[in-house]
């Protein structure tokens, strides 16, 4: 039996409305997982927007670079600070249109395209049952011969890249000597963070490259207070993850609503214990107690994206030379 014309038109209208009310957010795998922040953020935003939030997960920057203008989505979340220049240079992002005054990150952030949703410092985490006296400075770490390390390759890991730029900023042309010394005490260099941290928790090294916030997970999720971050007197490299609106977004209004949601207290309260990082738009007094109690470096080392890009190649040359001598 033929369907009446008005019924067909109504069905098409409803289908179009349903499609129009779907916000597509491209995110890293961890973000949309059951243990990541994605599920709670989806529930919270959908309650506000009367829409559907669809996370599509994977490696966000490679997808952006590969697909270019063909990329389908409204928002990208999870870009590291050292990836923002390459993302910006694609020309695929629009302005976020948000007031950034709620931000509480320890560096000046005036970017009109990308908004940080979390942050931390790169640090070497140690097991207090293995290492009773951690190094108090990067210089001490370099000179001591009683410490074993695991860390990540700067060519494949955001944390590894941050370490490389951290060393470059502290030591400049003397970085070659630093890498030679670090190589001598290194158990292995892994492709990514998960492998390195798993080896550390299995007892294969005294210290692992991670974040100042990593001990919070052990304290809150495992009731284990034997993991701590060594705080260095020279300062620590600041890193954040950010979000941006795609210029080709099919839902630009919803996309900007989502960017506003990132800066909301509700979103920010989810980040600390779902992402094990500091919230980007909450004062320290509003952090969970465990995070407030973690020691913080006195100095934040931060390179602008142009500075980081300019230093990447010479820093990598020092790293390669130092690691192969």
N, C-alpha and C positions, 0 to 999 in steps of 0.2 A: 504494500500500500504506500502510495506517495505521501511524503510528509508535507503539510501545508507550508506555504512560503514563509509565513510569519514565524513558524516554529524553527525553520532553517535559519532565518535571520537572527532570531533570539539565541540559538545555539552558537552561531558564529560570534555573536557579540559577547556572550559569556566566555567563550574560549579565548577571545582576544583580551578580555578584561583579566582573565586568570594569568595569561602570559605577561600582561603589562604590569601585574603586581608581583612579579618575581625579580628579586635582586640577586644577581650572580656575583659572588665574591671568589676570586682566585686566591688560594692560600696554600702554604706548605702542608705536607702530609700530616705533620704533628698537630697542626692547628685544628683540623677537622676531625681528628681521631676522638675516640670515646674518652680518653684521658686528657685531651687537650682542652683549650678554652672554647673551641668552636660550638659544641652543643649548648652550653649555657648562654653564649652570646646569641646564637640563633633563637633560642627561646625568648630571651629578653627583648631582642629587636623586633621579632614578630609580634610580640605583645603590644609594642608601641606603634608599629607601622601598618598593622592589618594587612600584611603582605607575606610572601614566602621568601625566606633567605636560603639561597642554595650555595653551599660551599663546593667548589671544584678544586680538588687538591692535587699537588704535584710540585715540581721545581719551578717556582714562579718566574725567576729571572730568565732561565733558559727558555721557558715557554714564551715569554714576552719577546725575547730576541729572535726566536725561531719563527713565530707566527706573525709578528709585526702587526700591521693594520688588519690582518685577518683574525686576530685574537678576539674571541667573543667573551664579553664579561663587562661588568660595571665598575668593580673595585678590585684592586690588587692589595693584599695585606701580607706582611712578612718579608719585605725587602730590607736587607741589612744596610746600615749606614754606608758601608764601603761599596754597596751596589747601586746607590742612588744616582750617581752621575751617569752610569751606563743606562739606567732606566730612563732618566730625564732626557738623555740625548736621542732616544727613540722618537721623541715628539708625540708620544701616544697618550700623554697625561694632560688633564685639565686642572685648573686651580681648585683647591678644596673649599674655598670660600668660608673658612672658619676663623673665629677669634681664638688665637693661641694663648691668651692670657692664663688659662687654667694649667698650662704645662708647668711641671715642677722638676724637669730634668736639670742636671747640674752644669749644662752648657747653654749658650745662647742659641735659640732655635727660632728663626724668623721665616722659614720656608713656606711659600704660598702654594706649594704643590704636594709635599709629603708631610704627613703628621706621624710622629713617633707614638706607638701605643705601649711600648715597654722599653726598659733599658737595663743595663748592668755594666759592670767592669770586668774585663778579662783578668783572670788571676790564676795562680797555681794553687790547686786544692790539695791538701795533704791529709793523711790519716794520723791522728795524734798518738795512736798506739804504736806506730812505726817510726814517727819522726817527732821526738819530744821538743826539739828546738828548731823551729822553721827559720828560714832566712828572713831577715828583717828588711832586706833591700834586694834589688835586682843585682847589684854589684856582688852582694854576698852569695846569691844563688850561683852566679857565674863562677866564683872562685872556689866554692866548696866542692870537695871531691867525695863526700859521703852521702850524696843524694842521687837517686835515680829518677828519671823523668819519662813521661809519655806525653806527646803533644801531637798536633794535627798539621798536615801539609797545607801551606798557604795557597797552593794552587787549586785545592779542592774543598777547603774548609773556611768558613767565615771566621771562626775562632783562630785558625792558623794564620790567616791573613792579618787579623788584628794583632797577633803576637809579632809577626814580621814587621808591621808598621810601628808597633810599640818599641821594639828594639831599634829600629831605624831612627825614631824620634829621640830616643835616649842617647844613642851612641854614634849616629851619623856614619862617617867613614870608618869608624872603629868597629862597626857592626860585624865585620869579617871575623875579628878576633872573638867576639861574643859567640858567634855561631860555632866556631871551632870548639870553644870551651863547652857549650851546651851539647854539641854532638857527642862529646866524650862521655857524657853522663846520661845520654838518651837511650832508653831501652828500645823504643821504636817510634816512628812517626806514622800515624794512621791517616787514612783518607778523610775520615769524618770524626765528629765528636763522640757519637755513640760507642764506636769501637774502642776509642781511647779510654772513655770513662768506664766502660765495662771491664777493660783490662786492669784499670786502677782499682776498682772495687773488688776484683779478684785477687788483689795483692801483688800484682806484677811490677809495681813501681811505688816509690815513696810519694810522688807528686804527679798531678795530671793538669794539663791546661784546661781550664773551665771558666767559671764565672764566680764572682764574689757571692752570688745568690745561691749557688749550688748546695751549700750546707743546709739551707732552709728545708730543702726536700727531705734530707736524711732526718732532720730533727722532727719535722711535722708528720711525715708519712711513715717513717721507720722507727721513731723514737730513738734515734742514734745520734749522739752528740760527739762522735769521734772524728767527724770530717770538718775541716775548717779551711778557710782561704788565707793564704799568707799575704799580708798587707805590706807593700813595699813603700819605703820612704820617698822614692823618686816619683811616685804617682802611678796610676793605672789607666789603661786605655779604655775610654768610654765607647760603648757600642749600643745601638738601639735597633729595633725593628719598626718599620714604618708602613703606612698605607697611603694609597693615592687613588684618585678617580680617573678612570680611563676616558679619554676625550670622545671615544666612540660609544660610550655607555648608552644602552637602550633605555635605561632608567636613571637619567641624570639627577632628578630630584630625590629619588630614593637613595642614590649613591651619596649625595651630600648629607642626607639625613643620617646615613650610616657613619659618615665622617664625624658628624656632630655627636653621635652616640659613642664613638671612640673616646671622646673627651668627657663623657658623662661619668658621674660617680659610680653608677651601676656597672658600667663596662669596666671601669678601672678597678673596682673591688674584685672583679673576677680574675684579673690578670696575675696577681702575685702568686696565688696558690694553684692556678691552672697552668701557668706558664713559667713559674719559678723564676720570676724576674721582678724588678721594681716597676710599679705603675708609673706611667709618664705624666699623669695629671692628677695626682693625689699628694698632698703634703705628707711629710714623713710621719707626722703624728697620727695619720689615718691609715698607715700601713699595718698589716698584721704584726703582732708583738714580736714574733720570731724575726721578721725582717727588720724591725726597728732595732733589735738587739745585735744584728750582724755588724761587725766592724766595717767602716767605710774609709776608703783612702782620703787623704787630705787634699790630693791634687787629681783633677780629672785631665787626662791627656786626650785631646780631641783634634783630629785633622779635618778640615773642611773637605768636601768631596773633591775639589780641585787639587788641594794639597795632597790628599791621599792618592789621587790618580797620578800626579806628577812624581811621587816618591815610589810608586809601586814597582816600576821596572828596575831602577837602581837598587832598591831594597831586595828585590828578588835575585838580582845578580850577586849581591853580597851573601844572601842565604845559600844559593846554589854553590858558590865557591867555598863558603865555610863548611858546609855539610859534606863536601866531597874531598876535603883535604885529609 
